């Protein structure tokens, strides 16, 4: 039977759209479900301000009477205006390993975007740069982290067959923190700690973090201008991100560097990897899933980096060393061994050089695809 597509219109449809990944990946070794409550909130225009400046439609694919795929073509008008482009995206993409199904989903996204004046399509990519982006291209069997695709290798072959080429690659580094904390790194950290230009701020409670949320976001808006797909965050975006990630944050793994005048000039945010807990919870926080996740956060030996930035005029002056060494010391003292860098753009030479100087090795790659319409 041919593949057919239907639009999500009812609550039942949306439930099927949200939970489809576990249907497709049932029994797949090593697969980690997403946090479904988070996905529900991101897909809900009443909760996600990005949907006020993004056009989208949610589609389900059917074959032989079974739901076998999903996709959301997306137009982020704020980013397009900011970057002066007419680029659409396809996101929230999942499908069985079947070229016919993948083609039907991608063809729909292309047609939908072209009808609305878009001249290029990229994907997979969500509403904003904070959503999952890029199919995994290397390291399929490594431990997954949050907000990352976990596709099978064949999807990359399918994309090439459908006329897509590489738009950008992201590299992920694995770092042995104990080895990285060399005597030289310690000496550089101690020198940076004596600087009169800035000081390290560490946290013990989430209440302490609140006063730093907006300064950190302002620094993101200033520093992330060169990051692929990024456009400045609004106050509403900030509130959404804070609500989205605050429950996952551990204050001890947030490092901020500020001037004597308390201007935030650098920050680093990491989260314990709790993938085994998400597996036990089946991606559900309630009624008892959060217990599995909290337990996994206490027993894991892997720390995952998620966000970090240094104000331009302070780069190369020790701010990154101050945060990086302090983060690793906190983690190693708590029993952590491995750090995952999360996505690093292939052309982010400075950050990649820092990871490699510390002994980091590339162990995952993610690829964003593109095609002219």
VMD Tcl script that draws the C-alpha trace (Angstrom):
set ca {
  {0.00 0.00 0.00}
  {1.18 3.56 -0.70}
  {2.17 5.94 2.10}
  {-0.50 8.41 3.14}
  {-0.16 11.50 5.34}
  {-2.67 12.98 7.75}
  {-2.57 16.26 9.65}
  {-2.67 16.34 13.44}
  {-6.00 17.92 14.36}
  {-7.23 16.26 17.54}
  {-5.80 15.52 20.97}
  {-5.64 11.88 19.99}
  {-3.63 12.79 16.90}
  {-1.24 14.89 18.98}
  {-0.76 12.09 21.49}
  {0.15 9.78 18.62}
  {2.55 12.41 17.21}
  {4.30 12.93 20.57}
  {4.69 9.26 21.46}
  {5.47 7.93 17.97}
  {9.25 7.66 18.66}
  {8.70 4.88 21.19}
  {6.46 3.00 18.75}
  {9.08 3.16 15.99}
  {12.01 2.37 18.29}
  {10.38 -0.28 20.48}
  {12.97 -2.89 21.37}
  {15.86 -1.03 19.76}
  {18.98 -1.56 21.93}
  {20.48 1.60 23.38}
  {17.62 3.89 22.35}
  {16.71 6.56 24.92}
  {13.24 8.15 24.73}
  {12.81 11.91 24.83}
  {11.20 13.60 27.82}
  {7.66 13.54 26.54}
  {6.31 16.22 28.87}
  {8.96 18.57 27.51}
  {8.01 17.70 23.93}
  {4.34 18.36 24.67}
  {5.17 21.81 26.00}
  {7.43 22.69 23.05}
  {4.73 21.66 20.56}
  {2.02 23.65 22.38}
  {1.54 27.24 21.14}
  {0.11 28.18 24.55}
  {3.39 27.26 26.22}
  {6.09 27.85 23.60}
  {6.54 31.49 22.49}
  {8.54 30.36 19.45}
  {5.28 29.27 17.89}
  {4.20 32.91 17.78}
  {6.83 33.56 15.09}
  {7.01 30.10 13.53}
  {4.55 28.63 11.03}
  {4.20 24.87 11.13}
  {1.94 21.89 10.65}
  {2.23 18.46 12.25}
  {1.89 15.46 9.94}
  {1.71 11.69 10.47}
  {2.64 9.06 7.88}
  {0.70 5.81 7.49}
  {1.53 2.57 5.70}
  {-0.31 -0.76 5.80}
  {-2.63 0.63 8.43}
  {0.17 1.59 10.81}
  {1.52 4.99 11.81}
  {5.14 4.89 10.62}
  {6.46 8.45 10.62}
  {6.03 12.10 11.55}
  {7.31 15.48 10.41}
  {6.79 19.19 11.02}
  {7.77 21.62 8.24}
  {8.68 24.91 9.92}
  {9.18 28.53 8.91}
  {10.92 30.57 11.60}
  {10.07 34.08 10.45}
  {12.18 35.75 13.14}
  {15.30 33.88 12.06}
  {14.60 34.43 8.36}
  {14.19 38.17 8.93}
  {17.32 38.27 11.08}
  {19.44 36.29 8.59}
  {17.73 37.76 5.50}
  {16.96 34.34 4.00}
  {13.92 32.38 2.83}
  {14.77 29.07 4.42}
  {12.33 26.52 5.75}
  {13.04 23.57 8.02}
  {11.80 20.09 8.63}
  {11.82 18.98 12.24}
  {10.24 16.55 14.69}
  {11.22 13.91 12.18}
  {10.93 10.20 12.90}
  {10.30 7.32 10.52}
  {10.79 3.63 10.14}
  {13.71 2.51 7.96}
  {11.79 2.75 4.71}
  {12.79 5.07 1.86}
  {9.19 5.35 0.66}
  {8.06 6.65 4.05}
  {10.96 9.06 4.42}
  {10.40 10.37 0.88}
  {6.70 10.96 1.52}
  {7.45 12.98 4.67}
  {10.24 15.02 3.10}
  {8.29 15.61 -0.12}
  {5.39 17.01 1.91}
  {7.70 19.33 3.84}
  {9.30 20.59 0.61}
  {5.93 21.21 -1.04}
  {4.47 22.94 2.03}
  {7.48 25.26 2.36}
  {7.72 26.03 -1.35}
  {4.04 27.01 -1.44}
  {4.84 29.57 1.26}
  {7.70 31.18 -0.62}
  {10.69 29.36 0.82}
  {13.63 28.79 -1.52}
  {15.67 26.34 0.62}
  {15.00 23.63 3.15}
  {17.28 22.46 5.96}
  {16.81 19.72 8.49}
  {16.30 18.14 10.77}
  {15.92 21.29 12.84}
  {13.29 22.49 15.30}
  {11.62 25.81 15.94}
  {14.78 27.33 17.43}
  {18.45 26.51 17.84}
  {17.64 25.13 21.30}
  {15.66 22.22 19.79}
  {17.23 18.99 18.43}
  {19.15 19.51 15.18}
  {21.06 17.26 12.84}
  {20.87 13.51 12.20}
  {23.55 11.55 13.99}
  {26.23 10.68 11.44}
  {28.86 9.00 13.61}
  {28.72 7.35 17.04}
  {25.31 5.72 16.69}
  {25.90 3.36 19.60}
  {27.31 5.89 22.04}
  {25.35 7.02 25.10}
  {22.76 9.59 23.91}
  {22.32 13.01 25.50}
  {19.25 15.22 25.73}
  {17.93 17.10 22.69}
  {19.71 14.93 20.12}
  {18.48 12.77 17.25}
  {19.02 9.02 17.56}
  {18.32 7.94 13.99}
  {19.69 4.76 12.43}
  {22.56 5.05 9.89}
  {20.38 4.47 6.84}
  {18.58 7.82 7.17}
  {21.76 9.55 5.99}
  {21.76 7.35 2.86}
  {18.10 8.20 2.28}
  {18.77 11.95 2.52}
  {21.47 11.74 -0.14}
  {19.22 9.67 -2.40}
  {16.55 12.38 -2.03}
  {18.95 15.05 -3.30}
  {20.08 16.52 0.02}
  {23.62 17.59 0.74}
  {25.55 18.57 3.82}
  {24.70 21.99 5.27}
  {26.81 21.80 8.41}
  {28.32 19.21 10.74}
  {28.51 19.35 14.51}
  {31.20 17.43 16.37}
  {30.86 16.00 19.89}
  {33.93 15.44 22.01}
  {34.48 12.96 24.83}
  {36.87 14.20 27.48}
  {38.54 12.22 30.25}
  {38.35 14.87 32.96}
  {40.94 13.34 35.29}
  {43.54 13.30 32.53}
  {42.52 16.77 31.36}
  {43.22 18.29 34.79}
  {46.95 18.39 34.16}
  {49.45 20.32 36.32}
  {49.70 22.92 33.55}
  {45.91 23.37 33.40}
  {45.85 23.75 37.19}
  {48.60 26.37 37.07}
  {46.68 28.32 34.38}
  {43.53 28.09 36.50}
  {45.33 29.44 39.56}
  {46.71 32.32 37.49}
  {43.23 33.15 36.14}
  {41.83 32.98 39.68}
  {44.19 35.80 40.72}
  {43.02 38.13 37.95}
  {41.62 41.49 39.05}
  {39.55 41.70 35.86}
  {37.03 39.01 36.76}
  {36.04 36.41 39.33}
  {34.37 33.00 39.33}
  {30.82 32.71 40.68}
  {29.61 29.28 41.81}
  {26.19 28.27 43.09}
  {24.68 26.13 45.82}
  {20.94 26.66 45.22}
  {18.55 27.31 42.35}
  {17.40 30.44 44.15}
  {20.86 31.92 43.63}
  {20.64 31.20 39.90}
  {17.52 33.29 39.29}
  {19.35 36.61 39.41}
  {21.72 35.43 36.69}
  {19.22 34.08 34.15}
  {18.65 37.34 32.29}
  {22.32 38.45 32.26}
  {23.26 35.02 30.89}
  {20.61 35.23 28.17}
  {21.80 38.72 27.23}
  {25.31 37.32 26.87}
  {23.94 34.47 24.73}
  {22.26 36.99 22.43}
  {25.57 38.83 22.13}
  {27.85 35.81 21.69}
  {25.71 33.38 19.71}
  {25.24 35.58 16.64}
  {27.57 33.33 14.65}
  {25.94 30.07 15.73}
  {24.03 28.40 12.93}
  {20.28 28.95 13.15}
  {20.42 31.32 16.12}
  {18.38 34.49 16.41}
  {18.18 36.73 19.50}
  {15.93 35.49 22.29}
  {13.02 37.63 23.47}
  {11.89 37.99 27.09}
  {9.19 35.41 26.38}
  {11.78 33.00 24.96}
  {13.86 33.48 28.10}
  {10.94 32.64 30.37}
  {10.18 29.54 28.31}
  {13.76 28.29 28.41}
  {14.02 28.91 32.12}
  {10.86 26.90 32.80}
  {11.96 24.21 30.37}
  {15.42 23.56 31.78}
  {15.40 24.80 35.38}
  {14.08 21.45 36.74}
  {17.07 19.68 35.13}
  {19.76 22.04 36.36}
  {22.12 21.31 39.22}
  {23.47 24.57 40.68}
  {26.94 23.11 41.30}
  {27.38 22.55 37.55}
  {26.66 26.14 36.58}
  {29.70 28.40 36.45}
  {29.58 32.14 35.84}
  {32.41 34.63 35.51}
  {31.69 38.28 36.25}
  {33.61 41.54 36.54}
  {34.03 43.39 39.85}
  {31.03 45.44 38.72}
  {29.05 42.16 38.45}
  {28.77 42.20 34.66}
  {28.43 38.60 33.44}
  {31.19 37.95 30.91}
  {31.14 34.15 30.77}
  {29.03 31.16 31.71}
  {29.05 27.37 31.47}
  {26.09 25.03 32.04}
  {26.43 21.25 32.34}
  {23.99 18.51 33.35}
  {24.64 14.98 34.65}
  {23.81 12.40 32.01}
  {20.73 10.56 33.23}
  {19.92 8.53 30.11}
  {19.54 5.23 32.04}
  {16.96 6.94 34.24}
  {15.00 8.20 31.23}
  {14.97 4.64 29.86}
  {13.57 3.29 33.14}
  {11.04 6.12 33.23}
  {10.10 5.46 29.57}
  {10.43 9.19 28.99}
  {7.69 10.00 31.48}
  {8.30 12.15 34.54}
  {5.11 11.11 36.32}
  {3.93 9.43 38.36}
  {7.32 7.91 39.33}
  {9.60 8.51 36.36}
  {11.33 11.49 37.96}
  {12.60 9.18 40.72}
  {14.45 7.04 38.17}
  {15.88 10.17 36.58}
  {17.04 11.62 39.90}
  {18.65 8.32 40.85}
  {20.46 8.14 37.51}
  {21.77 11.69 38.00}
  {23.27 10.57 41.32}
  {25.02 7.50 39.93}
  {26.20 8.61 36.48}
  {29.87 9.28 35.81}
  {29.24 11.37 32.66}
  {28.69 15.12 32.66}
  {27.09 16.69 29.57}
  {27.88 20.26 28.55}
  {24.97 22.22 27.10}
  {25.68 25.93 26.98}
  {28.67 28.20 27.34}
  {29.95 31.55 26.14}
  {32.60 34.19 26.82}
  {32.20 37.88 26.00}
  {34.34 38.71 22.96}
  {36.73 41.19 24.60}
  {37.55 38.69 27.38}
  {38.38 35.73 25.17}
  {41.92 34.47 25.50}
  {42.32 36.06 28.94}
  {41.63 33.00 31.06}
  {37.85 33.14 31.48}
  {37.35 29.81 29.71}
  {40.13 28.22 31.75}
  {38.61 29.52 34.99}
  {35.21 28.00 34.20}
  {36.45 24.83 32.54}
  {38.85 23.76 35.27}
  {36.38 24.67 38.03}
  {33.66 22.65 36.29}
  {35.90 19.60 35.95}
  {37.10 19.86 39.56}
  {33.52 19.99 40.82}
  {32.63 16.99 38.67}
  {35.70 14.88 39.51}
  {35.29 15.58 43.21}
  {31.72 14.27 42.86}
  {32.86 11.05 41.14}
  {32.37 12.02 37.49}
  {34.90 10.82 34.92}
  {33.75 11.71 31.40}
  {32.55 15.00 29.90}
  {30.46 15.17 26.71}
  {30.91 18.49 24.87}
  {27.50 18.38 23.13}
  {27.32 19.99 19.66}
  {30.39 21.96 18.53}
  {30.12 23.55 15.08}
  {32.79 22.21 12.73}
  {34.06 25.74 12.05}
  {34.23 26.72 15.73}
  {38.00 26.44 15.62}
  {38.69 28.05 19.01}
  {36.38 25.78 21.00}
  {37.45 22.68 19.13}
  {41.10 23.53 19.71}
  {40.41 23.94 23.42}
  {38.72 20.54 23.57}
  {41.57 18.87 21.71}
  {44.21 20.64 23.83}
  {42.52 19.07 26.86}
  {42.67 15.61 25.29}
  {39.10 15.48 23.96}
  {38.35 13.06 21.13}
  {35.55 13.32 18.57}
  {33.20 10.42 19.19}
  {29.96 11.64 17.63}
  {29.02 13.72 14.60}
  {25.68 15.22 13.65}
  {24.78 16.45 10.18}
  {22.26 19.04 9.04}
  {21.09 18.55 5.44}
  {19.91 21.13 2.92}
  {18.36 21.36 -0.52}
  {17.27 24.14 -2.86}
  {13.54 24.23 -3.53}
}
mol new
graphics top color blue
foreach p $ca { graphics top sphere $p radius 0.5 }
foreach p [lrange $ca 0 end-1] q [lrange $ca 1 end] { graphics top cylinder $p $q radius 0.2 }
display resetview
